[in-house]
Amino acid sequence: MDCPKLRPVEAFPAEVGGQQVVCLRDPHAFSDRVILLPHPLFFIVSLFDGRHSLLDIQAAFARRYGELLFRENLDEIVRELDAAHFLEGSGFEAHRDGVEAEFARSHIRRAALAGKSYEADPGQLRIQIDRFFEPPEGPGRPQSQDGGPQIKGAVIPHIDFARGGPCYGWAYKALMESCDADLFVVLGTSHTGTRGPFALTRKDYDTPFGVIPTDVSFVDRLIARCGPNLLLDEQAHRAEHSIEFQATLLQGLLGAKRPIQMVPILCLSFHSLIAAGDSPSRDPTVSAFIEALGETIDSSGRRCCLIASADLAHVGPRFGDPEPVDNLRLTETAQKDLTMLERVVEGDAEGLFAAVQAEEDRRRICGFSSIYALLGTLGATQGKLLKYSQWPDPSGTVTFASVIFY
């Protein structure tokens, strides 16, 4: 490996033990390692681009730091990254093919983040989820079904449970009290990219509370309307958390009381449409899918609820901004988020697009495609904002909200 090449991985700054480092993480989850690189080591790895030879890297390090980088030390860096599956090459290709083949063979999508992002033991996970409802941030314990209007859609966060738990609690309290659906169509956000705007799977989703079945007949009818390309990117479901988090909560909170099924759909970012100023409604693939999804729901005979698993703004250096997030930036972000959410509550998909496009998505609304698809499928409807939250990290702030639709 004379010219090592780093795979497309996520790099973000962090402070560990008082030291500034850069973290490398594989968003495609072919590796579960998070590698911490002090700045001199990050400089070395930044030259793993397939063009610089090991001699080039040694020379560049000497020019930059005035020190020798011994070949045996550089070889060790290469070996460690290769063993962690962070480098391109035959070793990684064999590993990737094995992982993808195993996923393709299985009828179940395994819980990829149990024991990592949330408790794997169902008893401990139950305790963890119960805390989501605790005041003052949580909404209080769910009550029995109230007999009022039934919820037919919801926007719910997909941030990790540790940071977004109470916001999840507001949405799921409402669902437990006012939703009798036996089928949940979950519009997740794809963080790794897909070839088409939407990706389906027929696989059931495993959770610590048991398997939540996928309505395969619904999936097949939707494919019949839109074509087999909806399954081209089924592999994107393998490690994507945005549906896994909802599957876990749906099975644990609602599936414990009645049989339910799910239709898992991943939505690709509409960034190219936003950049072009072109509404998704004018994209034939997007508009045809939303129309087909609505028709499939209407003809299913099921009590159906749509969930957009969506976060909102992503601001700060971790996401590409030059400056840390201060209180002024938090306030400005909240104001813009809440203005945008007014369009969501009104059920105005085109108004939502206009709000995001007007600032060229500078706040990086990662759940835009999921929310747009939900609003487009529901049609004219009125929502209610239950909770808006921020996780105020100066290096990378994420915002999120719970909204329900009747």
C-alpha positions as CSV (number, residue, x, y, z in Angstrom):
1,M,0.0,0.0,0.0
2,D,2.5,2.6,-1.2
3,C,-0.1,5.2,-1.8
4,P,-2.8,4.6,0.9
5,K,-6.3,6.0,0.4
6,L,-8.7,6.8,3.1
7,R,-12.3,5.7,2.5
8,P,-15.1,8.4,2.5
9,V,-15.5,8.7,6.3
10,E,-16.8,11.4,8.6
11,A,-14.2,13.7,10.3
12,F,-15.2,16.0,13.1
13,P,-13.3,18.0,15.8
14,A,-13.5,17.1,19.5
15,E,-11.8,17.7,22.7
16,V,-10.7,14.6,24.6
17,G,-8.9,14.8,28.0
18,G,-8.1,18.5,27.3
19,Q,-6.6,17.7,23.9
20,Q,-8.0,18.8,20.6
21,V,-8.4,15.9,18.2
22,V,-10.1,15.0,15.0
23,C,-12.4,12.0,15.1
24,L,-12.9,9.6,12.2
25,R,-16.1,7.6,12.0
26,D,-17.6,5.4,9.3
27,P,-21.1,6.6,8.5
28,H,-21.7,3.4,6.4
29,A,-20.9,1.3,9.5
30,F,-18.5,-1.1,7.8
31,S,-16.4,-0.2,10.8
32,D,-17.7,0.4,14.3
33,R,-14.5,2.1,15.4
34,V,-14.1,5.8,16.2
35,I,-10.5,6.8,15.7
36,L,-9.1,9.8,17.5
37,L,-6.3,11.7,15.8
38,P,-4.2,14.4,17.4
39,H,-3.5,17.2,14.9
40,P,0.0,15.9,13.7
41,L,-1.5,12.4,13.1
42,F,-4.5,14.0,11.3
43,F,-2.1,15.8,9.1
44,I,-0.5,12.5,8.1
45,V,-3.9,10.8,7.5
46,S,-5.1,13.8,5.5
47,L,-2.5,12.8,2.9
48,F,-3.9,9.3,2.5
49,D,-5.6,10.3,-0.7
50,G,-4.2,7.7,-3.1
51,R,-1.9,10.2,-4.7
52,H,0.8,10.7,-2.1
53,S,3.3,7.9,-1.6
54,L,4.7,7.0,1.8
55,L,7.9,8.9,0.9
56,D,5.8,12.0,-0.1
57,I,4.1,11.8,3.3
58,Q,7.3,11.6,5.2
59,A,8.7,14.6,3.3
60,A,5.5,16.6,3.9
61,F,5.6,15.8,7.6
62,A,9.2,16.9,7.9
63,R,8.4,20.2,6.1
64,R,5.4,20.9,8.3
65,Y,6.8,19.9,11.7
66,G,10.6,19.9,11.3
67,E,10.8,16.3,12.5
68,L,11.4,13.0,11.0
69,L,8.5,10.6,10.5
70,F,10.1,7.1,10.6
71,R,8.9,4.6,8.1
72,E,8.1,2.0,10.7
73,N,5.8,4.5,12.5
74,L,4.1,5.4,9.2
75,D,3.6,1.7,8.3
76,E,2.0,1.1,11.7
77,I,-0.5,3.9,11.1
78,V,-1.4,2.4,7.7
79,R,-1.8,-1.1,9.3
80,E,-4.1,0.2,12.0
81,L,-6.4,2.1,9.7
82,D,-6.5,-0.8,7.3
83,A,-7.3,-3.3,10.1
84,A,-10.1,-0.9,11.1
85,H,-11.5,-0.9,7.5
86,F,-10.8,2.8,7.0
87,L,-8.6,2.4,3.9
88,E,-9.6,1.4,0.4
89,G,-8.2,-1.8,-1.0
90,S,-8.8,-5.5,-1.5
91,G,-9.0,-6.1,2.3
92,F,-11.8,-3.6,2.7
93,E,-13.6,-4.8,-0.4
94,A,-13.7,-8.4,0.8
95,H,-15.0,-7.1,4.2
96,R,-17.6,-4.9,2.6
97,D,-18.9,-7.7,0.3
98,G,-19.2,-10.0,3.3
99,V,-21.2,-7.5,5.3
100,E,-23.5,-6.7,2.5
101,A,-24.0,-10.4,1.5
102,E,-25.0,-11.2,5.1
103,F,-27.5,-8.4,5.2
104,A,-29.0,-9.4,1.8
105,R,-29.5,-13.0,3.1
106,S,-31.2,-12.1,6.3
107,H,-35.0,-11.6,6.5
108,I,-34.4,-9.3,9.5
109,R,-32.7,-6.0,9.8
110,R,-30.7,-6.4,13.0
111,A,-30.7,-3.7,15.6
112,A,-27.4,-2.0,14.7
113,L,-27.2,0.4,17.6
114,A,-28.5,-1.6,20.6
115,G,-25.9,-1.4,23.3
116,K,-24.3,1.6,21.6
117,S,-26.9,4.4,21.2
118,Y,-29.4,2.9,23.6
119,E,-29.7,0.0,26.1
120,A,-29.7,-3.5,24.6
121,D,-31.3,-5.1,27.6
122,P,-35.1,-4.6,27.3
123,G,-35.5,-4.0,31.1
124,Q,-32.8,-1.3,31.1
125,L,-34.2,0.1,27.9
126,R,-37.6,0.4,29.4
127,I,-36.2,2.4,32.3
128,Q,-34.3,4.6,29.8
129,I,-37.4,5.3,27.8
130,D,-39.6,5.9,30.9
131,R,-37.3,8.8,31.7
132,F,-38.3,10.5,28.4
133,F,-41.7,11.3,29.9
134,E,-40.4,12.8,33.2
135,P,-41.1,16.6,33.8
136,P,-40.0,19.2,33.5
137,E,-38.6,18.5,30.0
138,G,-40.8,15.5,29.5
139,P,-44.6,15.6,29.1
140,G,-45.6,13.4,32.0
141,R,-46.8,9.8,31.8
142,P,-49.1,8.8,29.0
143,Q,-52.8,8.3,30.0
144,S,-55.3,5.9,28.5
145,Q,-56.8,6.5,25.0
146,D,-58.9,9.7,25.2
147,G,-61.4,8.9,22.4
148,G,-60.7,12.2,20.7
149,P,-59.5,12.8,17.1
150,Q,-56.9,10.2,15.9
151,I,-53.4,11.3,15.0
152,K,-52.6,10.5,11.4
153,G,-49.1,11.8,11.2
154,A,-46.1,13.0,13.3
155,V,-42.7,14.6,13.0
156,I,-40.4,13.0,15.6
157,P,-36.7,13.5,16.1
158,H,-34.0,11.0,15.1
159,I,-31.3,12.4,17.3
160,D,-29.8,9.9,19.8
161,F,-31.9,9.1,22.9
162,A,-29.4,10.6,25.3
163,R,-29.9,14.1,23.8
164,G,-33.4,14.0,22.5
165,G,-35.3,11.7,24.9
166,P,-37.8,14.2,26.3
167,C,-38.7,15.5,22.8
168,Y,-39.4,11.9,21.8
169,G,-41.5,11.6,24.9
170,W,-43.9,14.4,23.8
171,A,-44.6,12.7,20.5
172,Y,-45.0,9.2,21.8
173,K,-47.2,10.3,24.7
174,A,-49.6,11.8,22.1
175,L,-49.4,8.6,19.9
176,M,-50.1,6.4,22.9
177,E,-53.1,8.5,23.9
178,S,-54.6,9.4,20.5
179,C,-53.5,7.0,17.8
180,D,-55.1,3.6,17.1
181,A,-53.1,2.9,13.9
182,D,-52.0,-0.7,13.3
183,L,-49.6,0.4,10.5
184,F,-46.8,3.0,10.8
185,V,-45.2,4.3,7.6
186,V,-41.8,5.6,8.8
187,L,-40.1,8.1,6.5
188,G,-36.5,8.0,7.7
189,T,-33.7,10.3,6.7
190,S,-30.9,8.6,4.8
191,H,-27.5,9.9,6.1
192,T,-25.3,7.9,3.8
193,G,-26.9,8.6,0.4
194,T,-28.9,6.5,-2.1
195,R,-29.1,6.5,-5.8
196,G,-32.8,7.3,-5.9
197,P,-34.8,9.7,-3.6
198,F,-36.5,6.8,-1.8
199,A,-35.3,3.3,-0.6
200,L,-37.5,0.5,0.7
201,T,-36.9,-2.8,2.3
202,R,-39.1,-5.9,2.9
203,K,-37.1,-6.8,6.0
204,D,-38.6,-6.8,9.5
205,Y,-36.8,-4.6,12.0
206,D,-35.4,-6.2,15.1
207,T,-35.5,-4.3,18.4
208,P,-34.7,-5.2,22.0
209,F,-38.4,-5.5,22.5
210,G,-38.9,-8.0,19.7
211,V,-39.3,-7.8,16.0
212,I,-41.6,-5.2,14.4
213,P,-42.9,-6.8,11.2
214,T,-42.8,-5.0,7.9
215,D,-46.0,-5.0,5.9
216,V,-44.5,-6.8,2.9
217,S,-47.8,-6.7,0.9
218,F,-47.9,-2.9,1.3
219,V,-44.2,-2.6,0.2
220,D,-44.9,-4.8,-2.9
221,R,-48.0,-2.7,-3.9
222,L,-45.9,0.5,-3.6
223,I,-43.2,-1.1,-5.7
224,A,-45.8,-2.2,-8.3
225,R,-46.8,1.5,-8.6
226,C,-43.3,3.0,-8.7
227,G,-41.0,0.3,-10.0
228,P,-38.3,-2.0,-8.6
229,N,-35.8,0.8,-8.3
230,L,-37.2,1.4,-4.8
231,L,-35.2,-1.7,-3.7
232,L,-31.9,-0.7,-5.4
233,D,-30.6,0.9,-2.2
234,E,-32.0,-1.5,0.4
235,Q,-28.5,-1.8,1.8
236,A,-28.9,1.8,3.1
237,H,-31.2,0.4,5.8
238,R,-28.5,-1.8,7.3
239,A,-27.0,0.8,9.7
240,E,-29.3,3.8,9.3
241,H,-30.4,5.0,12.8
242,S,-33.4,7.3,11.7
243,I,-35.8,4.3,11.3
244,E,-34.2,2.1,14.0
245,F,-34.9,4.6,16.7
246,Q,-38.6,4.8,15.7
247,A,-38.9,1.1,15.3
248,T,-37.6,0.6,18.9
249,L,-40.0,3.1,20.4
250,L,-43.0,1.9,18.3
251,Q,-42.4,-1.7,19.3
252,G,-41.7,-0.9,23.0
253,L,-44.5,1.6,23.6
254,L,-47.3,0.7,21.2
255,G,-46.4,-2.9,20.0
256,A,-46.6,-3.9,23.7
257,K,-50.3,-3.2,23.7
258,R,-51.5,-4.3,20.2
259,P,-50.1,-5.9,17.0
260,I,-48.5,-3.3,14.8
261,Q,-46.6,-3.3,11.5
262,M,-44.2,-0.9,9.9
263,V,-43.3,0.3,6.4
264,P,-39.7,1.5,6.5
265,I,-38.8,4.1,3.8
266,L,-35.5,6.0,3.6
267,C,-35.6,9.5,2.0
268,L,-32.5,10.9,0.4
269,S,-31.6,14.6,0.9
270,F,-33.2,17.0,-1.6
271,H,-30.1,19.2,-1.5
272,S,-29.7,19.3,-5.2
273,L,-33.3,20.5,-5.7
274,I,-32.8,23.1,-3.0
275,A,-29.6,24.3,-4.6
276,A,-31.4,24.6,-8.0
277,G,-34.4,26.3,-6.5
278,D,-36.6,23.6,-7.9
279,S,-39.4,22.3,-5.8
280,P,-39.6,18.5,-5.2
281,S,-43.2,18.7,-6.5
282,R,-41.7,19.3,-10.0
283,D,-39.4,16.3,-9.8
284,P,-41.3,13.5,-11.5
285,T,-39.7,10.7,-9.3
286,V,-40.5,12.5,-6.1
287,S,-44.0,13.5,-7.0
288,A,-44.9,10.1,-8.4
289,F,-43.7,8.4,-5.3
290,I,-45.7,10.7,-3.0
291,E,-48.8,10.2,-5.1
292,A,-48.3,6.4,-5.1
293,L,-47.7,6.3,-1.3
294,G,-51.0,8.1,-0.7
295,E,-52.8,5.8,-3.0
296,T,-51.3,2.7,-1.4
297,I,-52.3,4.0,2.0
298,D,-55.9,4.7,0.9
299,S,-56.3,1.3,-0.7
300,S,-54.7,-0.7,2.2
301,G,-57.7,-0.8,4.4
302,R,-55.3,-0.2,7.4
303,R,-55.4,2.3,10.2
304,C,-52.3,4.1,9.1
305,C,-50.0,6.7,10.7
306,L,-47.1,8.5,8.9
307,I,-44.0,9.3,10.9
308,A,-41.3,11.6,9.5
309,S,-38.1,10.7,11.5
310,A,-36.4,14.1,11.2
311,D,-34.1,16.4,12.9
312,L,-33.9,20.1,12.0
313,A,-30.8,22.4,12.0
314,H,-27.2,21.3,12.2
315,V,-24.9,24.3,12.8
316,G,-21.3,24.8,14.1
317,P,-17.8,23.7,13.1
318,R,-18.6,20.0,13.1
319,F,-21.0,20.7,10.2
320,G,-18.9,23.1,8.3
321,D,-19.5,26.5,9.9
322,P,-16.4,28.6,10.7
323,E,-17.3,29.7,14.2
324,P,-18.5,27.9,17.4
325,V,-22.2,28.2,18.2
326,D,-22.8,31.0,20.8
327,N,-26.0,32.1,22.5
328,L,-26.8,34.6,19.8
329,R,-26.5,31.9,17.1
330,L,-28.7,29.6,19.2
331,T,-31.4,32.3,19.4
332,E,-31.2,33.1,15.7
333,T,-31.4,29.4,14.9
334,A,-34.5,28.9,17.1
335,Q,-36.2,31.9,15.5
336,K,-35.6,30.5,12.0
337,D,-36.6,27.0,13.0
338,L,-39.8,28.1,14.6
339,T,-40.7,30.2,11.5
340,M,-40.1,27.2,9.3
341,L,-42.2,25.0,11.7
342,E,-45.1,27.3,11.2
343,R,-45.2,26.1,7.6
344,V,-45.0,22.5,8.8
345,V,-47.8,22.9,11.3
346,E,-49.9,24.4,8.5
347,G,-49.3,21.3,6.4
348,D,-47.7,23.5,3.7
349,A,-45.1,21.4,1.9
350,E,-44.3,24.1,-0.6
351,G,-44.0,26.7,2.1
352,L,-41.6,24.5,3.9
353,F,-39.5,24.2,0.7
354,A,-39.6,27.9,0.2
355,A,-38.4,28.5,3.8
356,V,-35.5,26.1,3.4
357,Q,-34.5,27.2,-0.1
358,A,-34.7,31.0,0.8
359,E,-31.5,30.6,2.9
360,E,-30.0,27.9,0.7
361,D,-30.3,25.4,3.5
362,R,-27.6,27.1,5.5
363,R,-28.9,25.5,8.7
364,R,-28.7,22.0,7.0
365,I,-32.2,20.7,7.7
366,C,-31.4,17.0,7.5
367,G,-35.0,15.9,7.9
368,F,-36.4,18.1,5.1
369,S,-37.1,15.3,2.6
370,S,-38.9,13.2,5.2
371,I,-41.0,16.1,6.4
372,Y,-41.8,17.2,2.8
373,A,-42.8,13.6,1.9
374,L,-45.1,13.4,5.0
375,L,-46.8,16.7,4.3
376,G,-47.2,15.8,0.6
377,T,-48.7,12.4,1.4
378,L,-51.1,13.8,4.1
379,G,-52.3,16.6,1.9
380,A,-54.0,19.7,3.4
381,T,-53.9,19.1,7.2
382,Q,-53.4,21.0,10.4
383,G,-50.7,20.1,12.9
384,K,-49.7,21.0,16.4
385,L,-46.2,21.7,17.6
386,L,-45.7,19.9,20.9
387,K,-42.0,20.5,21.7
388,Y,-39.0,22.3,20.2
389,S,-35.5,21.5,21.5
390,Q,-31.9,22.3,20.9
391,W,-28.8,20.4,21.9
392,P,-26.4,23.4,22.4
393,D,-22.9,22.1,21.7
394,P,-20.6,24.9,20.6
395,S,-18.9,22.6,18.1
396,G,-22.1,21.3,16.6
397,T,-25.6,22.1,17.7
398,V,-28.6,20.0,16.5
399,T,-32.2,21.1,16.8
400,F,-35.3,19.0,16.6
401,A,-39.1,19.1,17.3
402,S,-42.2,16.9,17.8
403,V,-45.2,17.8,15.7
404,I,-48.5,15.9,15.4
405,F,-51.2,16.0,12.7
406,Y,-54.9,15.0,13.1
